[in-house]
Amino acid sequence: MHQCLTKGLAILAASAMTLLPVYPASAQDKDGSSTKTPIKHVVVIFQENVSFDHYFGTYPHAKENNDGSKYFKGATCDEDHSYSDEQFAFDGGLMDRFAKVSCKDPNIGPFSTMGYYDGNTGTALWNYAQHFAMSDNSFGTTFGPSTPGLLNLVAGNTFEGTIMNGKSGKGNIAGGRDAGAVIGDPDPFGDACSAPGRAQISMSGQNVGDLLNKAGVTWGSFMGGFGNCAAVSTGTTGLTTSDYIPHHAFFQYWQSTLNAKHTPRTSVDMIGHQGDAANHEYDLADFWDALKAHNMPAVSFLKAKAIQDGHAGYSNPLDEQISLVNTINALEKTDEWNETAVFIAYDDSDGWYDHQMGTIVTQSNVSDDQLLGPGNCGSPKANDVSGGTQNGRCGFGPRLPLLVVSPWAKQNFIDDTITDQSSILRFIEDNWDLGRIGGGSTDVIAGTLNNMFDFSGGPKAGRLILDPATGIVVSQ
């Protein structure tokens, strides 16, 4: 394991040194920003709870007449994907305890965590992989459920979250403390739609939205149901699953990027800009309004309404496919498409089986850790990314799907560069020359995504229009 760690860090360090020319602002850049690549618009579609093997374990080979839809007469059960039990399932790399923490699905059976889909069901995703670029070596930055995943995506860090409403830190903050690394799914403090019965936290430090604001680059977070979330946030037991889920809300955890009352946009022209009443936090419908007005922000984070986000328990691959395909089809038909890169990524594995363990680049030895034994994910060192002061960030976590859909993506390409959720953050930082977040963010060691692109000459991949219901190719 120590050799693997040394090799992994060497690869990450070498890949981080890629230098690119500067591309000046184009007609589509209403904020006047320049970029290091031809990409002027990054769209991150952040889906829910899928391991790499769960969707791509047999890629590119699919069984004949293997229709996974028979398994989701509603949706498959939601697997155990807590910070501790995910590590326990990995068993130090033996990957042999998944069945011990599996839920009993009424259709799949008692060892449902071993279940998977192939291209017969995940048809659109397989088509995107075959026509554009996909990684088979990308991981969750840390172990744990949704909230750590989204924090790592936009900040490269789960530290430091502080519980603000007096609820227990157990299962939410490493070591059961009131402040520290986030390991659970607390709601964002100050969000009018956060559930009163859940622990609510506020994050310290910066996120990529803060960096984009300082650089004057337009950006926005767009979430299904954000504009009417009051209808689904009553009571103390949580939310319905039709729309907005607060603990999936990327930027609501920081006071600097919080839209506490879900205030609507000032106007379509102001979407993504500093001074807009929504403070960069929008309903998903606002993204489509901005797109129609040719006012797509430089950086957009998209979250489907809950029923279409792919989360086991209340969503399924076919519902997810409808949302993904409709979104990408629409983007491909815009004037801005030739300057756009879409990242399809996931927040966590849901505990679904994957056979590959990643390099452990952030060690931790709090009571919640289980990777190498009780309280053991290695010993934090003074020279690691956390500086030895941010315990509770055991990672890399599980392997997750990552695809790039873009005219600049390499075609039918599988990238084996070691990357993680914060690699998307690093791509954004590097493309707009934003600098680094600091404070222990993994952006400083995140592997590059540049190998999934070919920026020489002009765009390489043409438009690929799919059928949202079936995922099959309509035109290309």
Buried (B, 14 or more C-beta within 10 A) or exposed (E): EEEEBEEBBEBBEEBBEEEEEEBEEBEBBBBEBBBBBBBBBBBBBBBBBBBBBBBBBBBEEBEEEEEBEEBBEEBBBBBBBBBBBBBBBBBBBEBEBBEEBBBEBEBBEEBBBBBBBBBBBBBBBBBBBBBBBBBBBBBBBBBBBBBBBBBBBBBBBBBBBBBBBEBEBBBBBBBBBBBBBBBBBBBBBBBEBBBEEBBBBBBBBBBBBBBBBEBEBBBBBBBBBBBBBEEBBEEEEBBBBBBBBBBBBBBBBBEBBBBBEBBBBEEEEBBBBBEBEBBBBBBBBBBBBBBEEEBBBBBBBBBBBBBBBBBBBBBBBBBBBBBBBBBBBBBBEBEBBBBBBBBBBBBBBBBBBBEBBBBBBBBBBBEBBBBBEEEBBBEBEEEBBBEEEBBBBBBBBBBBBBBBBBBBBBEEBBBEBBBBBBBBBBBBBBBBEBEBBEBBBBBBBBBBBBBBBBBEEEBBBEBBBBBBEEBEBEEE
